[in-house]
Amino acid sequence: MSRFNCLFWSNKNVTEVLNDATLIVNLAFDSNSLADSGPLTISGTGTGYTFTSSGRVNSALTLSATTAYVQVTGLRRIGTSSWPYSVAIWINPTSLAGGTIMPLSSRTDGAQTSAWCLPIMGLTSSGQIQIAINSWNGSNVPLTGPTVSLNTWTHVVATYSPTNGERLYVNNVLRANTGAYAFSADGVPMTITLGSSLNGTGVCNTGTIQMGRFYGSLDQFYVYARELTASEVSTLYNV
């Protein structure tokens, strides 16, 4: 019997291979599109949204209508308890009227009835536009960051691992962290909705996040199935 040794060659470095293996979603909103630039091609769907040419990088998503939102579905890893994850996005808020930037739910309508739902990024209800992130370990695990400005692009990254817990980066600076804990998820594929809590308002576990519509623009949305390092956060910030 002959034995063959097969070698597989790639022109990608270790960092690029890791990125391909753990990048779940990348919506850049370029060319007025909700197409996913990541390897899994989980493109967005939604309603009431528009695009602006004045994005942080090229064009951006704009959510100004009361019914506007965009969502990505079938996110299995972020629905797995204690699985590391990271979400990153540029935000440009235009109003204090609402604050839910990124709710996570086991249902596409965002409702808690027979479902799991949690706003994982948004603005607080303090009357200012303070950025906040939220997680869950049987109760809310919230982090509150600095006040951000209206009509200004701000980069926000939330990372999680069982060892380091939740970390909040704003404009490439680590602003808050929780320490170790076990993220308690629902064990089913999840949906992230950008810009609206949909039917989750009033029923989801909110932490410090103000539920309701987010008004403004969003750009360069990423979801990873791992905890990004500070260096990787810096890379996203400096694109």
N, CA and C of each residue as an Amber inpcrd file, in Angstrom:
protein
   717
   0.8520000  -1.1900000   0.0000000   0.0000000   0.0000000   0.0000000
   0.8880000   1.2410000   0.0000000   0.5780000   2.1410000  -0.8700000
   1.3580000   3.3790000  -0.9660000   0.8420000   4.3870000   0.0370000
   1.7460000   5.1960000   0.5150000   1.3710000   6.2710000   1.4340000
   1.7100000   7.5960000   0.7680000   0.7530000   8.5040000   0.7680000
   0.9430000   9.8070000   0.1500000   0.8710000  10.8800000   1.2160000
   1.8160000  11.7650000   1.2020000   1.7830000  12.9300000   2.0840000
   1.3100000  14.1200000   1.2740000   0.2300000  14.7210000   1.7060000
  -0.3630000  15.8450000   0.9750000  -0.0400000  17.1450000   1.6880000
   0.4130000  18.1090000   0.9460000   0.7000000  19.4290000   1.4860000
  -0.2750000  20.4260000   0.8970000  -0.8730000  21.2370000   1.7520000
  -1.8170000  22.2600000   1.3080000  -1.1720000  23.6170000   1.5020000
  -1.0410000  24.3560000   0.4660000  -0.3830000  25.6460000   0.5150000
  -1.4130000  26.7610000   0.4830000  -1.1630000  27.7950000   1.2430000
  -2.0520000  28.9540000   1.2670000  -1.2080000  30.2120000   1.2520000
  -1.7120000  31.2400000   0.5760000  -0.9930000  32.5130000   0.5760000
  -1.4250000  33.4000000   1.7250000  -2.2330000  32.8600000   2.6710000
  -2.6830000  33.6300000   3.8200000  -1.7810000  33.3620000   5.0200000
  -1.5580000  34.4170000   5.8230000  -0.7690000  34.2390000   7.0320000
  -1.6490000  33.7120000   8.1660000  -1.0240000  33.4640000   9.3350000
  -1.7520000  32.8770000  10.4560000  -2.9010000  33.7720000  10.9040000
  -2.6730000  35.0860000  10.9250000  -3.7110000  36.0250000  11.3400000
  -4.9050000  35.9870000  10.4010000  -4.6390000  35.9160000   9.1130000
  -5.7220000  35.8750000   8.1320000  -6.5090000  34.5670000   8.2240000
  -5.8300000  33.4730000   8.4740000  -6.5160000  32.1850000   8.6300000
  -7.4110000  32.2020000   9.8750000  -6.8840000  32.7590000  10.9880000
  -7.6820000  32.8770000  12.2090000  -8.9020000  33.7530000  11.9830000
  -8.7150000  34.8320000  11.2650000  -9.8290000  35.7390000  10.9810000
 -10.9190000  35.0230000  10.1880000 -10.5260000  34.2680000   9.1670000
 -11.4990000  33.5390000   8.3600000 -12.2300000  32.4840000   9.1700000
 -11.5310000  31.8910000  10.1420000 -12.1260000  30.8120000  10.9330000
 -13.1030000  31.3220000  11.9810000 -12.9670000  32.5870000  12.3950000
 -13.7750000  33.0820000  13.5210000 -14.6420000  34.2860000  13.1830000
 -14.4810000  34.8710000  12.0040000 -15.3340000  35.9930000  11.6040000
 -16.6930000  35.4710000  11.1780000 -17.7240000  35.8910000  11.8860000
 -19.0800000  35.4250000  11.5830000 -19.7700000  36.3540000  10.5880000
 -19.7020000  37.6550000  10.8300000 -20.3900000  38.6340000   9.9880000
 -19.5050000  39.8630000   9.8190000 -19.4940000  40.4180000   8.6210000
 -18.8800000  41.7270000   8.3670000 -19.7360000  42.4830000   7.3660000
 -20.5640000  43.3900000   7.8870000 -21.3600000  44.2580000   7.0180000
 -20.6670000  45.6100000   6.9540000 -20.0920000  45.9180000   5.7910000
 -19.3900000  47.1900000   5.6040000 -20.3270000  48.2760000   5.0900000
 -21.4930000  47.8810000   4.5440000 -22.5060000  48.8020000   3.9980000
 -21.9770000  49.6040000   2.8120000 -20.9410000  49.1100000   2.1700000
 -20.4180000  49.7850000   0.9800000 -21.2830000  49.4620000  -0.2330000
 -21.2320000  50.3380000  -1.2100000 -22.0120000  50.1790000  -2.4420000
 -23.5040000  50.0340000  -2.1600000 -23.9560000  50.6950000  -1.0390000
 -25.3830000  50.6630000  -0.6700000 -25.9140000  49.2360000  -0.5910000
 -25.1550000  48.3890000   0.1220000 -25.4620000  46.9730000   0.1610000
 -25.4280000  46.4350000   1.5880000 -26.2650000  45.4060000   1.8470000
 -26.2390000  44.6750000   3.1110000 -25.4930000  43.3490000   2.9670000
 -24.6940000  43.2260000   1.9100000 -23.9530000  41.9940000   1.6640000
 -22.8740000  41.7920000   2.7170000 -22.6970000  40.5420000   3.1190000
 -21.6820000  40.1610000   4.0990000 -20.3510000  39.9720000   3.3780000
 -19.3090000  40.6780000   3.8540000 -17.9690000  40.5390000   3.2820000
 -17.1830000  39.4190000   3.9480000 -17.7700000  38.7480000   4.9600000
 -17.0950000  37.6630000   5.6530000 -17.2160000  36.3420000   4.9210000
 -16.5480000  35.3030000   5.4310000 -16.5150000  34.0100000   4.7430000
 -17.8310000  33.2430000   4.7790000 -18.7500000  33.5750000   5.6930000
 -19.9970000  32.8230000   5.8280000 -21.1420000  33.4090000   5.0110000
 -20.9490000  34.5970000   4.4570000 -21.9520000  35.2840000   3.6170000
 -23.3260000  35.3430000   4.2760000 -23.3510000  35.7760000   5.5440000
 -24.6240000  35.9590000   6.2510000 -25.0710000  37.4020000   6.0410000
 -25.6390000  37.6810000   4.8960000 -26.0140000  39.0500000   4.5640000
 -27.1950000  39.5290000   5.3930000 -27.3190000  40.8400000   5.5310000
 -28.3800000  41.4240000   6.3230000 -29.6830000  41.5510000   5.5660000
 -30.7690000  41.6580000   6.3230000 -32.0810000  41.9770000   5.7760000
 -32.6820000  43.0500000   6.6830000 -33.7010000  43.7330000   6.2090000
 -34.3000000  44.7570000   7.0500000 -35.3580000  45.5470000   6.3360000
 -35.7200000  46.6700000   6.9520000 -36.7570000  47.5250000   6.3850000
 -36.5200000  48.9660000   6.8230000 -36.9490000  49.9150000   6.0170000
 -36.9260000  51.3240000   6.3780000 -35.5620000  51.9710000   6.4200000
 -34.5320000  51.2400000   6.0780000 -33.1680000  51.7760000   6.1460000
 -32.8120000  52.4990000   4.8400000 -31.8210000  53.3760000   4.9410000
 -31.2470000  54.0290000   3.7720000 -29.7280000  53.9770000   3.9160000
 -29.0320000  54.5540000   2.9620000 -27.5780000  54.6260000   3.0160000
 -27.1320000  56.0680000   2.8510000 -25.9810000  56.3750000   3.4290000
 -25.3770000  57.6790000   3.2500000 -23.9680000  57.5080000   2.7010000
 -23.5530000  58.4430000   1.8670000 -22.1880000  58.3970000   1.3290000
 -21.1810000  58.9190000   2.3390000 -21.6740000  59.5270000   3.4330000
 -20.7910000  60.1080000   4.4470000 -20.5680000  59.1250000   5.5990000
 -20.1200000  57.9180000   5.2510000 -19.8610000  56.9190000   6.2660000
 -18.5020000  57.1220000   6.9190000 -18.2330000  56.3230000   7.9240000
 -16.8970000  56.3670000   8.5280000 -15.8720000  55.8260000   7.5510000
 -16.2560000  54.7820000   6.8130000 -15.4390000  54.2460000   5.7230000
 -16.3630000  54.0640000   4.5280000 -16.2190000  54.8880000   3.5330000
 -17.1020000  54.8530000   2.3640000 -18.5480000  55.0980000   2.7930000
 -19.5080000  54.2810000   2.3310000 -20.9070000  54.5210000   2.6730000
 -21.2590000  53.8580000   3.9950000 -22.4170000  54.2470000   4.5470000
 -22.8570000  53.7310000   5.8480000 -24.3610000  53.5220000   5.8220000
 -24.8370000  52.7350000   6.7820000 -26.2600000  52.4950000   6.9760000
 -26.8580000  53.6430000   7.7770000 -28.0250000  54.1390000   7.3580000
 -28.7170000  55.1820000   8.1000000 -30.0930000  54.6830000   8.5280000
 -30.3950000  54.8690000   9.8320000 -31.6650000  54.4500000  10.4080000
 -32.3580000  55.6890000  10.9640000 -33.2420000  56.2710000  10.1760000
 -33.9330000  57.4920000  10.5920000 -35.4450000  57.3230000  10.6580000
 -35.9850000  56.3090000   9.9810000 -37.4260000  56.0570000  10.0480000
 -37.7620000  55.3200000  11.3430000 -38.9790000  55.4930000  11.8310000
 -39.3710000  54.8760000  13.0960000 -39.4380000  53.3490000  13.0170000
 -39.5340000  52.8190000  11.8000000 -39.6170000  51.3670000  11.6360000
 -38.3130000  50.7640000  11.1160000 -37.2540000  51.5460000  11.0240000
 -36.0340000  51.0890000  10.3560000 -35.2190000  50.1330000  11.2250000
 -34.7070000  49.0790000  10.6100000 -33.7590000  48.1790000  11.2640000
 -33.1150000  47.2840000  10.2090000 -32.0080000  46.6600000  10.5870000
 -31.3410000  45.6430000   9.7730000 -30.9500000  44.5160000  10.7170000
 -31.0790000  43.2640000  10.2720000 -30.6920000  42.1640000  11.1460000
 -29.9630000  41.0640000  10.3920000 -29.1760000  40.3100000  11.1750000
 -28.5050000  39.1120000  10.6720000 -28.9380000  37.9520000  11.5690000
 -29.1520000  36.7930000  10.9680000 -29.7170000  35.6610000  11.7000000
 -28.8360000  34.4210000  11.5670000 -29.1830000  33.3990000  12.3520000
 -28.4690000  32.1350000  12.2830000 -27.1030000  32.1580000  12.9400000
 -26.9250000  33.0140000  13.9620000 -25.6220000  33.1650000  14.6180000
 -25.5120000  32.1250000  15.7360000 -24.9720000  30.9750000  15.4000000
 -24.9840000  29.8320000  16.3140000 -24.0060000  29.9910000  17.4720000
 -22.7970000  30.4530000  17.2110000 -21.7840000  30.5070000  18.2710000
 -22.1490000  31.4890000  19.3750000 -22.7090000  32.6350000  19.0100000
 -23.0560000  33.6260000  20.0310000 -24.2790000  33.1770000  20.8290000
 -24.9180000  32.0990000  20.3980000 -25.9960000  31.5090000  21.1680000
 -25.5460000  30.3540000  22.0400000 -24.2170000  30.1280000  22.1210000
 -23.6570000  29.0330000  22.8960000 -23.0940000  29.5610000  24.2090000
 -23.5030000  29.0010000  25.3150000 -23.0580000  29.4790000  26.6240000
 -21.5390000  29.4360000  26.7500000 -20.9880000  30.5460000  27.2630000
 -19.5620000  30.7130000  27.5530000 -18.6560000  30.6800000  26.3220000
 -19.2440000  30.7160000  25.1310000 -18.4080000  30.7930000  23.9260000
 -17.9090000  32.2320000  23.7690000 -16.6220000  32.4410000  23.5710000
 -16.1170000  33.8220000  23.3870000 -16.7450000  34.4860000  22.1650000
 -16.9410000  35.7890000  22.2420000 -17.4800000  36.5320000  21.1130000
 -16.9990000  37.9800000  21.1640000 -17.1080000  38.6580000  20.0470000
 -16.8410000  40.0970000  19.9780000 -17.7840000  40.7130000  18.9580000
 -18.2510000  41.9300000  19.2420000 -19.0170000  42.7190000  18.2730000
 -18.3790000  44.0980000  18.1900000 -18.3110000  44.6250000  16.9840000
 -17.6830000  45.9280000  16.7750000 -18.5010000  46.7170000  15.7680000
 -18.5780000  48.0480000  15.9710000 -19.3570000  48.8850000  15.0560000
 -18.9780000  50.3480000  15.2560000 -19.0860000  51.1210000  14.1920000
 -19.0180000  52.5830000  14.2760000 -20.4420000  53.1140000  14.3860000
 -20.6910000  54.0230000  15.3470000 -22.0160000  54.6120000  15.5270000
 -21.9370000  56.1300000  15.3610000 -23.0060000  56.6980000  14.8160000
 -23.1100000  58.1480000  14.6560000 -24.5390000  58.5580000  15.0340000
 -24.8230000  58.6920000  16.3400000 -26.1930000  58.9780000  16.7790000
 -26.6200000  60.3980000  16.4270000 -27.8990000  60.5480000  16.0800000
 -28.4360000  61.8610000  15.7310000 -29.5490000  62.3060000  16.6710000
 -29.9060000  61.4710000  17.6470000 -31.0320000  61.7870000  18.5250000
 -30.8610000  61.0960000  19.8680000 -31.4480000  61.6770000  20.9060000
 -31.4930000  61.0630000  22.2350000 -32.7900000  60.2940000  22.4640000
 -33.6190000  60.1910000  21.4280000 -34.9580000  59.6370000  21.6110000
 -34.9540000  58.1370000  21.8990000 -33.9330000  57.4240000  21.4940000
 -33.8890000  55.9860000  21.7180000 -32.4740000  55.4990000  21.8330000
 -32.3110000  54.2230000  22.2170000 -30.9580000  53.8360000  22.5000000
 -30.5100000  52.4390000  22.1720000 -31.3770000  51.5650000  21.6150000
 -30.9560000  50.1900000  21.4040000 -30.2180000  50.0540000  20.0810000
 -28.9090000  49.8720000  20.1760000 -28.0850000  49.7480000  18.9740000
 -28.0560000  48.3070000  18.4830000 -27.9590000  47.3440000  19.4250000
 -27.6950000  45.9650000  19.0230000 -28.3430000  44.9760000  19.9960000
 -29.6260000  44.6560000  19.8370000 -30.2320000  43.6050000  20.6560000
 -29.9500000  42.2210000  20.0750000 -29.8380000  41.2560000  20.9780000
 -29.5920000  39.8610000  20.6220000 -30.8070000  39.0530000  21.0480000
 -31.3360000  38.2090000  20.1490000 -32.5580000  37.4790000  20.4730000
 -32.5940000  36.1420000  19.7540000 -33.2870000  35.1900000  20.3660000
 -33.4920000  33.8990000  19.7120000 -34.6330000  33.9520000  18.7030000
 -35.3190000  35.0950000  18.6180000 -36.3930000  35.2780000  17.6440000
 -36.1340000  36.5210000  16.8060000 -36.5720000  36.4980000  15.5570000
 -36.3490000  37.6320000  14.6740000 -37.2300000  38.8270000  15.0020000
 -38.2860000  38.6310000  15.8110000 -39.1280000  39.7670000  16.1870000
 -38.6470000  40.4250000  17.4770000 -37.5960000  39.8730000  18.0830000
 -37.0130000  40.4790000  19.2690000 -37.7640000  40.2310000  20.5590000
 -38.8870000  39.4930000  20.5280000 -39.7340000  39.3420000  21.7100000
 -39.1710000  38.3090000  22.6720000 -39.5030000  38.4670000  23.9440000
 -39.0460000  37.5450000  24.9650000 -39.9970000  36.3740000  25.1720000
 -41.2500000  36.5090000  24.7550000 -42.2230000  35.4390000  24.9360000
 -41.7220000  34.1800000  24.2490000 -41.5120000  33.1230000  25.0250000
 -40.9520000  31.8620000  24.5170000 -39.6250000  32.1000000  23.8170000
 -38.8690000  33.0930000  24.2840000 -37.6200000  33.4360000  23.6110000
 -36.6220000  33.9930000  24.6130000 -35.3990000  34.0970000  24.1690000
 -34.2860000  34.6770000  24.9280000 -33.9280000  35.9870000  24.2480000
 -33.8390000  37.0940000  24.9960000 -33.4700000  38.3580000  24.3530000
 -32.7110000  39.2510000  25.3210000 -31.7830000  40.0150000  24.7780000
 -30.8930000  40.8380000  25.5790000 -30.2980000  41.9260000  24.7030000
 -30.4200000  43.2120000  25.0700000 -29.7000000  44.2430000  24.3300000
 -28.2240000  44.1880000  24.7150000 -27.3390000  43.9390000  23.7530000
 -25.9160000  43.8050000  24.0690000 -25.1260000  45.0810000  23.8120000
 -25.7500000  46.0790000  23.1810000 -25.0910000  47.3770000  23.0030000
 -26.1540000  48.4450000  22.8140000 -25.9520000  49.5950000  23.4550000
 -26.9050000  50.6820000  23.2960000 -26.4760000  51.9070000  24.0580000
 -27.4090000  52.8270000  24.2200000 -27.1920000  54.0510000  24.9630000
 -27.9820000  53.9950000  26.2570000 -27.5100000  54.6740000  27.2760000
 -28.1860000  54.6210000  28.5700000 -29.3910000  55.5540000  28.5900000
 -30.1740000  55.4360000  29.6420000 -31.3700000  56.2680000  29.8020000
 -31.1060000  57.4260000  30.7590000 -29.8590000  57.8510000  30.8430000
 -29.4850000  58.8880000  31.8040000 -29.7380000  60.3020000  31.3100000
 -30.2760000  60.4330000  30.0910000 -30.4640000  61.7590000  29.5130000
 -29.2470000  62.2280000  28.7430000 -28.1910000  61.4210000  28.7760000
 -27.0140000  61.6740000  27.9670000 -26.8520000  60.5080000  27.0060000
 -25.9220000  60.6130000  26.0770000 -25.6670000  59.4740000  25.2060000
 -24.4090000  58.7650000  25.6880000 -24.5690000  58.0660000  26.8070000
 -23.5240000  57.2100000  27.3320000 -23.6230000  55.8520000  26.6670000
 -22.4880000  55.3510000  26.1810000 -22.5000000  54.0480000  25.5510000
 -22.5140000  52.9700000  26.6310000 -23.2470000  51.8840000  26.3960000
 -23.3320000  50.7930000  27.3540000 -23.3700000  49.4680000  26.6080000
 -22.8370000  48.4150000  27.2650000 -22.9710000  47.0670000  26.7380000
 -23.5390000  46.1920000  27.8520000 -24.0210000  45.0120000  27.4770000
 -24.7410000  44.1810000  28.4240000 -24.5200000  42.7150000  28.0780000
 -24.4480000  41.8800000  29.1090000 -24.3500000  40.4390000  28.9220000
 -25.1960000  39.7620000  29.9910000 -25.0940000  38.4330000  30.1090000
 -26.0240000  37.6930000  30.9530000 -25.3450000  36.4700000  31.5600000
 -25.4980000  36.2920000  32.8700000 -25.0460000  35.0640000  33.5280000
 -26.0900000  34.5950000  34.5580000 -27.3580000  34.7280000  34.1780000
 -28.4730000  34.5000000  35.0830000 -29.0570000  35.8010000  35.5920000
 -28.2910000  36.8760000  35.4640000 -28.7310000  38.2490000  35.6900000
 -27.8940000  39.1340000  34.7790000 -28.2650000  40.4010000  34.6850000
 -27.5470000  41.3000000  33.7850000 -26.0990000  41.4770000  34.2240000
 -25.2110000  41.5760000  33.2230000 -23.8120000  41.9190000  33.4440000
 -23.5310000  43.1720000  32.6070000 -23.8880000  44.3560000  33.1320000
 -23.7780000  45.5830000  32.3380000 -22.4440000  46.3010000  32.5360000
 -22.0220000  47.0060000  31.5070000 -20.8880000  47.9220000  31.5880000
 -21.3020000  49.2460000  30.9750000 -20.9780000  50.3350000  31.6210000
 -21.2950000  51.6620000  31.1040000 -20.0040000  52.4150000  30.8220000
 -19.9330000  53.0050000  29.6570000 -18.7480000  53.7290000  29.2340000
 -18.9600000  55.2250000  29.2260000 -18.1820000  55.9470000  28.4240000
 -18.2380000  57.4060000  28.4250000 -19.4220000  57.9530000  27.6280000
 -19.6830000  59.2240000  27.8260000 -20.6560000  59.9330000  26.9980000
 -20.0660000  60.1540000  25.6150000 -20.8630000  59.9070000  24.5990000
 -20.4220000  60.1390000  23.2210000 -21.2170000  61.2970000  22.6320000
 -20.7450000  61.8290000  21.5370000 -21.3330000  63.0400000  20.9570000
 -22.3220000  62.7160000  19.8570000 -23.3510000  63.5530000  19.7590000
 -24.2510000  63.4910000  18.6220000 -23.5160000  63.8950000  17.3530000
 -23.9530000  63.2880000  16.2340000 -23.4440000  63.6450000  14.9070000
 -21.9310000  63.4820000  14.7990000 -21.3980000  62.5020000  15.5170000
 -19.9640000  62.2270000  15.5040000 -19.7610000  60.7180000  15.4680000
 -18.8170000  60.2690000  14.6630000 -18.5270000  58.8450000  14.5900000
 -17.7490000  58.3860000  15.8200000 -18.2200000  57.3160000  16.4480000
 -17.5830000  56.7190000  17.6270000 -17.4700000  55.2170000  17.4030000
 -16.3000000  54.6600000  17.6790000 -16.0880000  53.2180000  17.5060000
 -16.3320000  52.5020000  18.8230000 -17.1720000  51.4640000  18.7920000
 -17.5390000  50.7200000  19.9950000 -17.2950000  49.2330000  19.7570000
 -16.5880000  48.5950000  20.6900000 -16.3080000  47.1590000  20.6100000
 -16.6400000  46.5300000  21.9590000 -17.3900000  45.4360000  21.9290000
 -17.6500000  44.6230000  23.1200000 -17.0420000  43.2520000  22.8910000
 -16.2070000  42.7970000  23.8490000 -15.6260000  41.4630000  23.7460000
 -15.9920000  40.6570000  24.9810000 -15.9960000  39.3270000  24.8050000
 -16.2680000  38.4450000  25.9430000 -15.4350000  37.1750000  25.8320000
 -14.9080000  36.7260000  26.9710000 -14.3660000  35.3750000  27.1200000
 -14.6130000  34.9450000  28.5550000 -14.7010000  33.6390000  28.8260000
 -14.9080000  33.1930000  30.2080000 -13.7930000  33.6490000  31.1450000
 -12.5770000  33.7880000  30.6210000 -11.4400000  34.1710000  31.4530000
 -11.4360000  35.6590000  31.7770000 -11.6910000  36.4840000  30.7780000
 -11.6060000  37.9390000  30.9550000 -12.9530000  38.6060000  31.1600000
 -14.0440000  37.8730000  30.9710000 -15.3530000  38.4840000  31.0700000
 -15.5980000  39.4490000  29.9300000 -16.4040000  40.4600000  30.2070000
 -16.8040000  41.4450000  29.2030000 -15.8680000  42.6460000  29.2500000
 -15.5260000  43.1400000  28.0710000 -14.6890000  44.3380000  27.9730000
 -15.3270000  45.3180000  26.9860000 -15.2680000  46.5860000  27.3220000
 -15.8280000  47.6480000  26.4900000 -14.7050000  48.5660000  26.0300000
 -14.5350000  48.6480000  24.7030000 -13.5770000  49.5710000  24.0970000
 -14.3540000  50.6760000  23.3760000 -13.9750000  51.9210000  23.6200000
 -14.5700000  53.0520000  22.9170000 -13.4350000  53.8820000  22.3200000
 -13.4860000  54.0410000  21.0000000 -12.4380000  54.7660000  20.2780000
 -11.0400000  54.2720000  20.6370000 -10.9190000  52.9230000  20.6150000
  -9.6300000  52.2580000  20.7730000  -9.0680000  52.3290000  22.1890000
  -9.9130000  52.6500000  23.1620000  -9.4830000  52.7110000  24.5600000
 -10.3550000  51.7470000  25.3740000  -9.7220000  50.9010000  26.1830000
 -10.4750000  50.0250000  27.0850000 -11.0830000  50.8740000  28.1890000
 -12.4070000  50.9340000  28.2190000 -13.1030000  51.8200000  29.1530000
 -13.6480000  51.1160000  30.3850000 -13.9340000  49.8180000  30.2910000
 -14.5150000  49.1000000  31.4260000 -14.3820000  47.6100000  31.1880000
 -14.3360000  46.8410000  32.2780000 -14.3300000  45.3830000  32.1640000
 -14.9410000  44.7730000  33.4260000 -15.4010000  43.5310000  33.3180000
 -16.1350000  42.9010000  34.4060000 -15.3140000  41.9130000  35.2120000
 -14.3010000  41.3130000  34.6370000 -13.6790000  40.1460000  35.2350000
 -14.4170000  38.8860000  34.7980000 -13.8840000  37.7310000  35.1700000
 -14.3700000  36.4510000  34.6680000 -15.8130000  36.1600000  35.0800000
 -16.5860000  35.5720000  34.1640000 -17.9050000  35.0220000  34.4610000
 -18.3060000  34.1040000  33.3170000 -19.3300000  33.3050000  33.5250000
 -19.8280000  32.3830000  32.5080000 -21.0430000  32.9890000  31.8200000
 -20.9120000  33.2890000  30.5490000 -22.0190000  33.8040000  29.7550000
 -23.0760000  32.7190000  29.5990000 -24.3140000  33.0440000  29.9390000
 -25.4190000  32.0960000  29.8750000 -26.2950000  32.4180000  28.6680000
 -26.1810000  31.6110000  27.6230000 -26.9450000  31.8210000  26.3910000
 -28.0870000  30.8080000  26.3100000 -28.8110000  30.8410000  25.1930000
 -30.0180000  30.0280000  25.0700000 -29.7700000  28.7020000  24.3560000
 -28.5800000  28.5390000  23.7620000 -28.2660000  27.2880000  23.0920000
 -28.8770000  27.1150000  21.7210000 -29.3630000  28.2060000  21.1170000
 -29.9440000  28.1530000  19.7780000 -29.3380000  29.2720000  18.9430000
 -29.4140000  29.1890000  17.6120000 -28.9130000  30.2840000  16.7730000
 -29.6230000  31.5950000  17.0920000 -28.8450000  32.6770000  17.1050000
 -29.3380000  33.9840000  17.5170000 -29.4920000  34.9420000  16.3320000
 -30.2410000  36.0100000  16.5890000 -30.4000000  37.1150000  15.6510000
 -29.9060000  38.3950000  16.3120000 -29.0900000  39.1550000  15.5940000
 -28.7320000  40.5080000  16.0210000 -29.4810000  41.4860000  15.1310000
 -30.2090000  42.4070000  15.7570000 -30.9380000  43.4450000  15.0370000
 -30.2600000  44.7770000  15.2870000 -29.9090000  45.4770000  14.2320000
 -29.2570000  46.7770000  14.3490000 -30.3020000  47.8880000  14.3620000
 -30.3360000  48.6510000  15.4610000 -31.1120000  49.8790000  15.4760000
 -32.5020000  49.8140000  16.0580000 -32.9620000  48.6400000  16.4860000
 -34.3150000  48.5610000  17.0330000 -34.4430000  47.3460000  17.9400000
 -35.1680000  47.5220000  19.0520000 -35.4430000  46.3870000  19.9270000
 -36.6960000  45.6330000  19.4900000 -37.3880000  46.1330000  18.4400000
 -38.5940000  45.5030000  17.9180000 -39.5670000  45.1790000  19.0590000
 -40.0630000  43.9510000  19.1470000 -41.0360000  43.6000000  20.1850000
 -40.3920000  43.2940000  21.5310000 -39.0710000  43.4540000  21.6300000
 -38.3940000  43.2100000  22.8900000 -38.5000000  44.3470000  23.8850000
 -38.9500000  45.5220000  23.4520000 -39.0920000  46.6610000  24.3550000
 -40.0910000  46.3320000  25.4670000 -39.6320000  46.5050000  26.7030000
 -40.5020000  46.2540000  27.8420000 -40.4610000  44.8480000  28.3820000
 -39.8290000  43.9170000  27.6530000 -39.8080000  42.5340000  28.1250000
 -38.4040000  41.9520000  28.2370000 -37.4220000  42.5320000  27.5740000
 -36.0580000  41.9980000  27.6270000 -35.3130000  42.4930000  28.8640000
 -34.2550000  41.7760000  29.2130000 -33.4150000  42.1470000  30.3510000
 -32.4520000  43.2360000  29.9060000 -32.6950000  44.4640000  30.3280000
 -32.0680000  45.6070000  29.6740000 -30.7590000  46.0680000  30.2950000
 -30.4810000  45.7460000  31.5560000 -29.3020000  46.3330000  32.1910000
 -29.4640000  47.8400000  32.2730000 -28.4780000  48.5870000  31.7940000
 -28.5610000  50.0540000  31.8000000 -28.9520000  50.6260000  30.4440000
 -29.2440000  49.7770000  29.4830000 -29.5080000  50.2390000  28.1200000
 -30.9420000  50.7140000  27.9680000 -31.1020000  51.8530000  27.3120000
 -32.4110000  52.4230000  27.0110000 -33.0040000  51.6800000  25.8210000
 -34.1270000  51.0040000  26.0190000 -34.7510000  50.2600000  24.9290000
 -35.4730000  51.2130000  23.9790000 -35.6470000  50.7670000  22.7550000
 -36.3230000  51.5720000  21.7470000 -35.4160000  51.8410000  20.5550000
 -35.8920000  52.6440000  19.6570000 -35.2120000  52.9350000  18.4030000
 -33.8840000  53.6570000  18.6090000 -32.9070000  53.3170000  17.7730000
 -31.6810000  54.1010000  17.6360000 -31.7950000  54.9200000  16.3650000
 -31.5340000  56.2090000  16.4820000 -31.5770000  57.1060000  15.3210000
 -30.1580000  57.5620000  14.9960000 -29.7470000  57.3130000  13.7590000
 -28.4110000  57.7240000  13.3420000 -27.8800000  56.8040000  12.2620000
 -26.5460000  56.7830000  12.1270000 -25.8930000  55.9590000  11.1130000
 -24.9670000  54.9500000  11.7780000 -24.7590000  53.8240000  11.1020000
 -23.9050000  52.7440000  11.5730000 -22.9790000  52.3160000  10.4390000
 -21.7810000  51.8880000  10.7920000 -20.8220000  51.4810000   9.7640000
 -19.8950000  50.4080000  10.3140000 -19.3780000  49.5860000   9.4000000
 -18.3390000  48.5960000   9.6940000 -18.7230000  47.6910000  10.8730000
 -19.7740000  46.8950000  10.6650000 -20.3030000  45.9990000  11.6970000
 -19.6350000  44.6340000  11.5920000 -19.0640000  44.1830000  12.7200000
 -18.3840000  42.8860000  12.7810000 -18.9390000  42.0500000  13.9310000
 -19.0340000  40.7310000  13.7090000 -19.2970000  39.7600000  14.7700000
 -18.2440000  38.6630000  14.6520000 -17.5610000  38.3780000  15.7620000
 -16.5560000  37.3210000  15.8010000 -16.9390000  36.2540000  16.8280000
 -16.5370000  35.0200000  16.5570000 -16.7270000  33.9280000  17.5050000
 -15.4630000  33.7330000  18.3390000 -14.8900000  34.8380000  18.7940000
 -13.7370000  34.8200000  19.6870000 -13.5820000  36.1990000  20.3100000
 -12.7780000  36.2660000  21.3390000 -12.4600000  37.5300000  21.9880000
 -11.3490000  38.2230000  21.2160000 -11.6080000  39.4180000  20.7130000
 -10.5650000  40.1880000  20.0460000  -9.5550000  40.7040000  21.0640000
  -8.3070000  40.7780000  20.6490000  -7.2750000  41.3780000  21.4870000
  -7.3000000  42.8910000  21.3340000  -6.6150000  43.5850000  22.2270000
  -6.5230000  45.0480000  22.1290000  -5.8910000  45.4580000  20.8070000
  -4.9270000  44.6980000  20.3420000  -4.2850000  44.9980000  19.0590000
  -5.2590000  44.8620000  17.9020000  -6.1070000  43.8480000  17.9570000
  -7.0940000  43.6550000  16.8910000  -8.1700000  44.7330000  16.9290000
  -8.5570000  45.1640000  18.1170000  -9.4840000  46.2900000  18.2380000
  -8.8720000  47.5310000  17.6000000  -7.5940000  47.7510000  17.8480000
  -6.8940000  48.8960000  17.2550000  -6.8740000  48.8260000  15.7390000
  -6.7100000  47.6290000  15.2070000  -6.7220000  47.4580000  13.7450000
  -8.0660000  47.8600000  13.1530000  -9.1670000  47.4330000  13.7930000
 -10.5040000  47.8210000  13.3230000 -10.7150000  49.3250000  13.4260000
 -10.2160000  49.9080000  14.4810000 -10.3800000  51.3520000  14.7150000
  -9.6370000  52.1660000  13.6660000  -8.4840000  51.6970000  13.2570000
  -7.6140000  52.4710000  12.3660000  -7.7920000  52.1520000  10.8910000
  -8.8440000  51.4530000  10.5490000  -9.1220000  51.1710000   9.1220000
  -9.3460000  52.4740000   8.3760000
